[in-house]
Amino acid sequence: MAKKTSLPPPISKRNLLWFSWKLVIALSISLCVLALLRLQHYSQSQLSFPSSSSSLVVRRSRILNSQFEGPPKVAFLFLTRRNLPLDVLWGCFFENADVGNFSIYIHSEPGFVFDESTTRSAFFYNRQLTNMIKVAWGEASMIQAERLLLGAALEDPANQRFVLLSDSCVPLYNFSYIYNNLMASPRSFVDSFLDEKEGRYNPTMSPVIPKNKWRKGSQWVSLVRGHAEIVVDDEVIFPVFKKFCKRRPPLDASKESKILLRSVTQGRVTHLVEKLQKQHNCIPDEHYVQTLLAMSDLEGELERRTVTYTLWNHSATNMERKGWHPITFSYANAGPQQIKRIKDITQVYYETEQRTEWCSNNSTRVPCFLFGRKFSKEAAVRLVSEGVVGPFNASVLLETPL
């Protein structure tokens, strides 16, 4: 006898309607969660703009390589126009150092190679970056070149201090003194102060960079590794600088006269000089690192001074023509007495903050400056011949690159 199967009870319309509502609600919740996750991912990507597709890989590799064996290195980062005119002096400086204590990186003009035909010191052979860019003074390309130098140096986990130098910089002491001085301090040396007198801050920056975080200072900084990483990884502040911090276009006298003459003939009263002074004249490299670290609330980790001495020409005539520029040291004013005066400086006064920065290292008073600029070739030769950076080999001077 065949077994009689029982059919399931028919689903009521009420149950079917209830099941449909539950399905709709569950689907809606899932879509909302997915939308929130996508929105969070989008917001994070907007806040941290990777500088390249390998940015995250680079950051992870830095974490993995943070532990290293051997002595910590000082990375000397040279920002040059083309060659290194003071290569003999720097060669003597590095000659008296342990090669395991330093590394060298050079940003020059694209395509320039440091070899036996372009430099008299083998320390600089092939030390140029592979991704150099064209740099213009007073433009964001200057800080981009600095970031490229720091980025290259960060690839070596042994590099723990990063010193930015120009092609006219000289060391004021021998290698061991400078190395020990930099390594003894856990802080970065960044000349940083409030910029209240000059109209360089552009209010258009305010959604990202508030005015109370705007800083000014020397571009020649010495950074600890953590701060160097912040500069390289930044993709929030740098785009703002690139867009809104620009040097005011210079206006030569002949062009100014033509404009004034045209204004008079057209019956308009114009005050050209006053208009130019009201324009924002922002020099990116004098503000970027200082403002970035202030925005990151890291000023408490800084010695707010530079370790590179500069003597500025503050004459009114020079300021009116082309702005303040550093005085170049010649052979005549690079003697022992002048160098001693620089070495004897132990404090720096910041007028805008009414602050005296006493130069110290781990609470110990020290000379303020380890390097100086701008030095001519003749001045550098005098420093070398008088043994400022180490023993001098005169035969090196005869090896003139082509």
Buried (B, 14 or more C-beta within 10 A) or exposed (E): EEEEEEEEEEEEEEEEEEEEEEEEEEEEEEEEEEEEEEEEEEEEEEEBEBBEEEBEEBBEBBEEEEEEEEEBBBBBBBBBBEBBBBBBBBBBBBBEBEEEBBBBBBBBBEEBEBEEEBBBBBBBBEBBBEEBBEBEEBBBBBBBBBBBBBBBBBEBBBBBBBBBBBBBBBBBBBBEEBBEBBBEBEBBBBBBBBBEEEEBBBEEBEEBBEEEBBBBBBBBBBBBBEBBBBBBBBBBBBEBBBEBBBBBEEEEEEEEEEEBEEBEEEEEEEEEEEEBEEEBBBBBBBBBBBBBBBBBEBBEBBBBBBBBBBBEEEEEEBEEEEBEEBBBBEBEBBBEEBBEEBBEEBEBEBEEEEEEBEBBBEEEEBBBBBBBBBBBBEBBBBBBEEEBBBEBEEEBEEEEEE
